[in-house]
Amino acid sequence: MFLRLVTDSFGRRPRRKLLTGAALALGMAVATAALSVALDVGDRLAKEFRSLGANLLVTPQADSLPLEIGGVDYRPVNAGAYLPEADIPKLKTIFWHNNVIAFSPIIEVPVSSWTPRFSPASAAFVKPASKGDALLIGAWSDHTVVLPDGGTFATGIRQTGPWWQVEGSWFKDGAGECIVGRKFAEKTGLQIGSPLYLEGSTPGQGLLLNVVGILSSGGPEDDAVVTSLSIAQQYLGKESQYRKMYVSALTKPEDDFGRRDPKTMNADELERWSCSPYVSSIAYTIKQVLPGSDVRVIRRVAEGEGQILTRVRTLLWLVTGMALLAAALAVGASSAASVIERRTEIGLMKALGARSATVGFLLAAEQLLLAFVGGGVGYALGIILARFLGEKIFGAAPEPSLIVFLVILALAALVTLLGSAIPLRRASLYDPAPILRGE
């Protein structure tokens, strides 16, 4: 009998029900789109942020005091410690190995360079066309790393420095090729295909490279020579070693807990911290598997990512809150008007013995039925809107989620009950006698 009363009442006054359902559907559609994008935006933006480059820097723990000006290391060639290249595959064995998407070991050293003139007759370099100082950078270009589990992983400076723009082609590892910075090329007159001679500290230690590309990075690399790591290692006599390594990892923004020093945490806090992909916790884990290393967070990258992601999520939650508030106000106005129109019906039910709680429950059940219908329609519309926003902003649409659907239905019910709480309470307190007398 109760269900029959609810369904019969739901079918009456279709225009008012349609307006209330439309308000709920629009509010839930916006909430669905915002929630779907908010749940997906972290991973999407984290991948987009990797275009900013590496966010972790690995250096030797026993290193001497650094002497860097403008990003250039001015220490003597043999100064400082080095790390073994053989330990690098261990990066893909840490707990967050899937979050480590790229890494590249680096060797940097100032050198003197020549742009030589070659005499075919004497098969010798007869005169330097130009001479100047340069920064030699040895790195992986597109290197395949053999992992401890037998798998392989392709990585290199092209992944950790995706903003590097190369005119021509990238050097091949170990092929005697190099790319030169644009400023250095303009200063020395180098072009693609030119030979480049790097003078060694002792006679016969020089290095002849073929320029295959011109690099533009907007940083100190624009005045440098970049070649494969193995060539730089041989040039320095540091085979199978590297000076520092850039690591690019997918992370989540650090909150107050994420910024805590792990040395001050108890066992439970340390486990919780280690199981969260904070940039600092990933750095801590990397340090555990690379003996003798010091892993530092590149704060200007990591903090910028966190601020942007936090602001985007805040905006989405604010939009969701405003949509829910608008839906609650619309439901409240419609519910108040419906209660006023049904005063006689309510008075008659109470005169026949219905208690105030029964009347309030009946009206609330009608509103909840309307909430579930409006919430279902709103979810369908919201998924369409979320896919449109996802494709336009992130290039990929979020997938429908059962969790989001259940949350939207719960929100629709909550918004409906909150919006109609005052009108329903007023209806339950009506005195039937004055109503039936027409007062």
C-alpha positions as CSV (number, residue, x, y, z in Angstrom):
1,M,0.0,0.0,0.0
2,F,2.8,2.4,0.9
3,L,4.6,1.7,-2.4
4,R,1.4,2.3,-4.3
5,L,0.9,5.7,-2.6
6,V,4.4,6.7,-3.5
7,T,4.2,5.6,-7.1
8,D,0.8,7.2,-7.6
9,S,2.0,10.5,-6.1
10,F,5.1,10.3,-8.2
11,G,3.1,10.2,-11.4
12,R,1.0,13.2,-10.5
13,R,2.0,16.8,-11.2
14,P,4.5,15.7,-13.9
15,R,5.6,19.3,-14.8
16,R,6.8,20.0,-11.3
17,K,8.4,16.6,-11.1
18,L,10.1,17.2,-14.4
19,L,11.5,20.5,-13.3
20,T,12.8,19.1,-10.0
21,G,14.3,16.1,-11.9
22,A,15.9,18.3,-14.4
23,A,17.6,20.4,-11.7
24,L,18.9,17.2,-10.0
25,A,20.1,15.8,-13.3
26,L,22.0,18.9,-14.3
27,G,23.6,19.2,-10.8
28,M,24.5,15.5,-10.8
29,A,25.8,15.7,-14.4
30,V,28.3,18.5,-13.4
31,A,29.2,16.5,-10.2
32,T,29.8,13.3,-12.3
33,A,32.0,15.1,-14.8
34,A,34.0,16.9,-12.1
35,L,34.4,13.7,-10.0
36,S,35.4,11.6,-13.0
37,V,38.0,14.1,-14.1
38,A,39.2,14.7,-10.6
39,L,39.8,11.0,-10.0
40,D,41.7,10.7,-13.3
41,V,43.4,14.1,-13.3
42,G,46.2,13.1,-11.0
43,D,47.6,10.3,-13.2
44,R,47.0,12.4,-16.4
45,L,48.7,15.5,-15.1
46,A,51.5,13.4,-13.6
47,K,52.3,12.0,-17.0
48,E,51.9,15.5,-18.6
49,F,54.3,16.9,-16.0
50,R,57.0,14.5,-17.1
51,S,57.5,16.9,-20.1
52,L,59.1,19.2,-17.4
53,G,61.9,16.7,-17.2
54,A,63.5,14.8,-14.3
55,N,62.4,15.4,-10.8
56,L,65.2,13.5,-9.0
57,L,69.0,13.8,-9.1
58,V,71.3,11.0,-8.0
59,T,74.9,12.0,-7.0
60,P,77.7,10.2,-5.1
61,Q,77.2,10.5,-1.3
62,A,81.0,10.8,-0.8
63,D,81.3,13.7,-3.3
64,S,83.4,16.7,-2.6
65,L,81.9,20.2,-2.2
66,P,80.3,21.1,-5.5
67,L,81.5,24.0,-7.5
68,E,78.8,24.8,-10.1
69,I,78.1,28.1,-11.8
70,G,75.2,28.4,-14.1
71,G,74.7,24.6,-14.1
72,V,78.3,23.9,-15.2
73,D,80.6,21.8,-13.0
74,Y,84.0,23.6,-12.7
75,R,85.8,21.1,-10.6
76,P,88.9,19.3,-12.0
77,V,88.2,16.3,-14.2
78,N,89.1,13.7,-11.5
79,A,87.6,15.6,-8.6
80,G,84.7,14.0,-6.8
81,A,83.4,10.5,-6.6
82,Y,81.7,8.4,-9.2
83,L,79.0,5.7,-9.0
84,P,79.0,2.3,-10.8
85,E,76.9,2.0,-13.9
86,A,76.2,-1.7,-13.0
87,D,73.9,-0.6,-10.2
88,I,71.6,1.4,-12.4
89,P,69.2,-1.5,-13.3
90,K,68.3,-1.7,-9.6
91,L,66.1,1.3,-10.1
92,K,63.5,-0.9,-11.6
93,T,63.5,-3.3,-8.6
94,I,62.2,-0.8,-6.0
95,F,58.6,-0.8,-4.7
96,W,57.7,2.1,-7.0
97,H,59.5,0.7,-10.0
98,N,56.5,1.3,-12.3
99,N,56.6,5.0,-11.3
100,V,60.2,5.3,-12.5
101,I,59.6,6.1,-16.2
102,A,63.0,7.3,-17.2
103,F,66.6,7.7,-16.1
104,S,69.9,8.8,-17.6
105,P,73.4,8.8,-16.1
106,I,75.6,11.8,-16.9
107,I,79.3,12.7,-17.0
108,E,80.2,16.4,-17.4
109,V,83.7,17.8,-17.9
110,P,85.1,21.1,-19.4
111,V,87.2,20.5,-22.5
112,S,89.0,22.5,-25.2
113,S,87.6,22.0,-28.7
114,W,88.8,22.4,-32.2
115,T,86.8,22.6,-35.4
116,P,89.7,21.2,-37.6
117,R,90.6,21.4,-41.2
118,F,91.6,18.0,-42.6
119,S,94.2,17.6,-45.4
120,P,93.4,14.6,-47.6
121,A,96.9,14.7,-49.0
122,S,98.6,14.3,-45.7
123,A,95.7,12.6,-44.0
124,A,96.2,14.9,-41.0
125,F,94.7,17.9,-39.2
126,V,96.8,20.8,-40.4
127,K,95.2,23.8,-38.7
128,P,92.3,24.4,-36.3
129,A,89.7,26.6,-37.9
130,S,88.4,27.7,-34.5
131,K,89.2,26.9,-30.9
132,G,87.2,27.4,-27.7
133,D,86.2,25.9,-24.4
134,A,83.2,23.6,-24.2
135,L,81.3,21.4,-21.7
136,L,81.4,17.8,-22.7
137,I,78.3,15.9,-21.5
138,G,78.2,12.1,-21.8
139,A,74.7,10.6,-21.6
140,W,72.6,7.8,-22.9
141,S,70.6,8.8,-26.0
142,D,68.2,5.8,-26.4
143,H,69.7,3.1,-24.3
144,T,68.3,-0.4,-23.5
145,V,68.9,-1.5,-20.0
146,V,68.9,-5.2,-19.1
147,L,66.9,-5.6,-15.8
148,P,67.7,-8.0,-13.0
149,D,64.6,-10.1,-13.9
150,G,65.8,-10.6,-17.4
151,G,63.5,-7.9,-19.0
152,T,64.7,-4.8,-20.8
153,F,63.9,-1.1,-20.4
154,A,64.5,1.7,-22.9
155,T,65.5,5.0,-21.5
156,G,68.0,7.9,-21.9
157,I,68.3,11.7,-21.9
158,R,65.6,11.9,-24.6
159,Q,63.1,10.8,-21.9
160,T,64.5,12.7,-18.9
161,G,65.0,15.9,-20.9
162,P,62.0,15.8,-23.3
163,W,62.2,19.6,-23.9
164,W,65.5,19.2,-25.7
165,Q,64.9,20.1,-29.3
166,V,67.4,18.7,-31.8
167,E,67.8,19.8,-35.4
168,G,69.2,16.9,-37.4
169,S,69.4,13.6,-35.5
170,W,70.3,12.3,-32.1
171,F,73.7,10.7,-31.6
172,K,73.9,6.9,-31.5
173,D,75.4,5.4,-28.4
174,G,79.1,4.5,-29.0
175,A,79.1,5.6,-32.6
176,G,81.5,8.5,-32.4
177,E,78.7,11.0,-32.9
178,C,77.6,14.1,-31.0
179,I,75.1,16.9,-30.9
180,V,76.2,20.5,-30.0
181,G,74.4,23.3,-28.4
182,R,73.1,26.1,-30.6
183,K,75.2,28.8,-28.9
184,F,78.3,26.7,-29.2
185,A,77.6,26.0,-32.9
186,E,77.1,29.7,-33.6
187,K,80.3,30.6,-31.7
188,T,82.5,28.0,-33.6
189,G,80.7,27.9,-36.9
190,L,79.9,24.2,-36.6
191,Q,77.2,22.7,-38.8
192,I,75.6,19.3,-39.1
193,G,78.2,16.9,-40.6
194,S,81.2,18.9,-39.3
195,P,84.0,17.2,-37.5
196,L,84.8,18.3,-33.9
197,Y,88.0,17.6,-32.1
198,L,88.1,17.6,-28.3
199,E,91.6,18.1,-26.9
200,G,92.7,15.9,-24.1
201,S,94.8,16.8,-21.1
202,T,97.7,14.7,-22.4
203,P,99.0,14.2,-26.0
204,G,97.1,11.6,-27.9
205,Q,94.1,11.7,-25.6
206,G,92.0,13.8,-28.0
207,L,88.6,12.8,-29.3
208,L,87.2,13.2,-32.8
209,L,83.4,13.3,-33.1
210,N,81.0,13.9,-36.0
211,V,78.3,16.5,-35.4
212,V,74.9,15.0,-36.3
213,G,72.6,17.5,-34.6
214,I,72.2,21.0,-33.2
215,L,70.6,21.2,-29.7
216,S,68.3,23.8,-28.3
217,S,67.4,23.4,-24.6
218,G,67.2,26.9,-23.2
219,G,69.8,25.9,-20.5
220,P,73.6,25.4,-20.2
221,E,73.4,22.5,-22.7
222,D,73.1,25.2,-25.5
223,D,76.8,25.8,-25.0
224,A,77.9,22.2,-24.7
225,V,78.8,19.1,-26.6
226,V,76.7,16.0,-25.9
227,T,77.8,12.6,-26.8
228,S,77.3,9.0,-25.7
229,L,78.1,8.1,-22.1
230,S,80.6,5.3,-23.1
231,I,82.7,7.7,-25.2
232,A,82.8,10.2,-22.4
233,Q,83.8,7.4,-20.0
234,Q,86.7,6.3,-22.2
235,Y,87.8,9.9,-22.6
236,L,88.0,10.4,-18.9
237,G,89.2,6.9,-18.1
238,K,86.1,6.3,-16.0
239,E,84.8,3.2,-17.7
240,S,81.4,1.9,-16.4
241,Q,81.0,4.9,-14.0
242,Y,78.9,8.0,-14.0
243,R,79.0,11.3,-12.2
244,K,75.2,12.0,-11.7
245,M,71.9,10.6,-12.9
246,Y,68.6,12.3,-13.6
247,V,65.5,10.2,-12.8
248,S,61.9,11.0,-13.9
249,A,59.2,9.5,-11.7
250,L,55.5,9.7,-11.4
251,T,54.6,11.2,-8.0
252,K,51.7,12.6,-6.0
253,P,51.8,16.1,-4.5
254,E,53.5,16.2,-1.1
255,D,51.3,17.2,1.9
256,D,52.5,17.9,5.4
257,F,52.9,14.2,6.2
258,G,54.9,13.7,2.9
259,R,57.3,16.5,3.9
260,R,58.2,14.9,7.2
261,D,61.7,13.6,7.8
262,P,61.5,9.7,7.8
263,K,64.0,9.6,10.7
264,T,61.4,11.1,13.0
265,M,58.7,8.5,12.1
266,N,57.7,5.4,13.9
267,A,57.4,2.1,12.1
268,D,53.8,2.5,11.2
269,E,54.3,6.0,9.9
270,L,57.4,5.0,7.9
271,E,55.4,2.2,6.3
272,R,52.5,4.5,5.4
273,W,55.0,7.1,4.1
274,S,56.9,4.6,2.0
275,C,53.7,3.2,0.5
276,S,52.7,6.6,-0.8
277,P,54.3,7.8,-4.1
278,Y,55.7,11.1,-2.7
279,V,58.7,12.3,-4.6
280,S,60.7,12.2,-1.3
281,S,59.6,8.6,-0.5
282,I,60.7,7.5,-4.0
283,A,64.0,9.3,-3.5
284,Y,64.4,7.5,-0.1
285,T,63.7,4.1,-1.7
286,I,66.2,4.7,-4.6
287,K,68.9,5.6,-2.1
288,Q,68.4,2.2,-0.4
289,V,69.1,0.3,-3.6
290,L,72.0,2.4,-4.9
291,P,74.9,2.1,-2.4
292,G,76.9,5.3,-1.8
293,S,74.4,7.5,-3.5
294,D,72.6,10.7,-2.5
295,V,69.2,11.2,-4.0
296,R,67.9,14.8,-4.1
297,V,64.6,16.1,-5.1
298,I,64.6,18.8,-7.9
299,R,62.3,21.0,-5.9
300,R,61.5,23.6,-8.6
301,V,60.0,20.7,-10.7
302,A,58.3,18.7,-7.9
303,E,56.8,21.7,-6.1
304,G,55.5,23.2,-9.3
305,E,53.8,19.9,-10.2
306,G,52.2,19.7,-6.8
307,Q,50.9,23.2,-6.8
308,I,49.3,22.9,-10.2
309,L,47.7,19.6,-9.4
310,T,46.4,20.8,-6.1
311,R,44.9,23.9,-7.7
312,V,43.2,21.9,-10.4
313,R,41.7,19.5,-8.0
314,T,40.6,22.3,-5.7
315,L,38.8,23.9,-8.7
316,L,37.1,20.7,-9.6
317,W,35.9,20.1,-6.0
318,L,34.7,23.8,-5.9
319,V,32.7,23.3,-9.1
320,T,31.2,20.1,-7.7
321,G,30.2,21.8,-4.5
322,M,28.6,24.7,-6.3
323,A,26.7,22.3,-8.5
324,L,25.4,20.4,-5.5
325,L,24.4,23.6,-3.8
326,A,22.4,24.8,-6.8
327,A,20.7,21.4,-7.1
328,A,19.8,21.5,-3.3
329,L,18.3,25.0,-3.7
330,A,16.2,24.0,-6.7
331,V,14.9,20.9,-4.9
332,G,14.1,22.9,-1.8
333,A,12.1,25.5,-3.8
334,S,10.2,22.7,-5.7
335,S,9.6,20.8,-2.5
336,A,8.2,23.8,-0.7
337,A,5.8,24.6,-3.6
338,S,4.7,21.0,-3.7
339,V,4.0,20.9,0.0
340,I,1.9,24.1,-0.2
341,E,-0.2,22.6,-3.1
342,R,-0.8,19.4,-1.2
343,R,-1.9,20.9,2.1
344,T,-5.4,19.5,1.7
345,E,-4.1,16.0,0.9
346,I,-1.7,16.1,3.9
347,G,-4.5,17.4,6.2
348,L,-6.8,14.6,5.0
349,M,-4.1,11.9,5.7
350,K,-3.5,13.2,9.2
351,A,-7.3,13.4,9.8
352,L,-7.6,9.7,8.8
353,G,-5.0,8.8,11.5
354,A,-1.6,9.2,9.7
355,R,1.0,10.3,12.1
356,S,3.4,13.1,11.4
357,A,6.3,10.7,11.0
358,T,4.3,8.7,8.5
359,V,3.5,11.8,6.4
360,G,7.1,12.9,6.5
361,F,8.4,9.5,5.5
362,L,5.9,9.3,2.6
363,L,6.9,12.6,1.2
364,A,10.6,11.8,1.7
365,A,10.2,8.5,-0.1
366,E,8.7,10.4,-3.1
367,Q,11.7,12.8,-3.1
368,L,14.2,9.9,-2.9
369,L,12.6,8.1,-5.8
370,L,12.9,11.4,-7.8
371,A,16.5,11.7,-6.6
372,F,17.4,8.2,-7.9
373,V,15.9,8.9,-11.3
374,G,17.5,12.4,-11.5
375,G,20.8,11.0,-10.3
376,G,20.8,8.2,-12.9
377,V,20.0,10.6,-15.7
378,G,22.6,13.0,-14.4
379,Y,25.3,10.3,-14.2
380,A,24.7,9.4,-17.9
381,L,24.9,13.1,-18.9
382,G,27.9,13.6,-16.7
383,I,29.8,10.7,-18.4
384,I,29.3,12.3,-21.8
385,L,30.5,15.7,-20.4
386,A,33.5,14.0,-18.7
387,R,34.5,12.3,-21.9
388,F,34.3,15.6,-23.8
389,L,36.4,17.4,-21.2
390,G,38.9,14.6,-20.9
391,E,39.5,14.4,-24.7
392,K,39.7,18.2,-25.0
393,I,42.0,18.8,-22.0
394,F,44.0,15.6,-21.5
395,G,43.6,13.9,-24.9
396,A,42.0,10.8,-23.2
397,A,38.5,10.3,-21.8
398,P,38.1,8.9,-18.3
399,E,36.4,5.5,-18.1
400,P,32.9,5.1,-16.4
401,S,33.3,4.0,-12.8
402,L,30.8,2.0,-10.7
403,I,32.1,3.8,-7.6
404,V,31.4,7.2,-9.1
405,F,27.9,6.0,-10.1
406,L,27.1,4.9,-6.5
407,V,28.6,8.1,-5.1
408,I,26.4,10.2,-7.5
409,L,23.3,8.3,-6.4
410,A,24.2,8.9,-2.7
411,L,24.9,12.6,-3.4
412,A,21.6,12.9,-5.2
413,A,19.7,11.4,-2.2
414,L,21.6,13.6,0.2
415,V,21.0,16.7,-1.8
416,T,17.3,15.9,-2.1
417,L,16.9,15.2,1.6
418,L,18.8,18.3,2.6
419,G,17.0,20.6,0.1
420,S,13.6,19.3,1.1
421,A,14.2,19.0,4.9
422,I,12.5,22.2,5.9
423,P,9.4,21.8,3.6
424,L,8.9,18.2,4.8
425,R,9.2,19.1,8.4
426,R,6.7,21.9,7.9
427,A,4.3,19.4,6.2
428,S,4.6,16.9,9.1
429,L,3.6,19.6,11.6
430,Y,0.4,20.7,9.8
431,D,-2.7,20.7,11.9
432,P,-5.5,19.0,9.9
433,A,-8.5,20.8,11.4
434,P,-7.8,24.3,10.0
435,I,-6.8,22.8,6.7
436,L,-10.1,20.8,6.3
437,R,-12.1,23.9,7.4
438,G,-10.4,25.8,4.5
439,E,-8.5,28.2,6.7
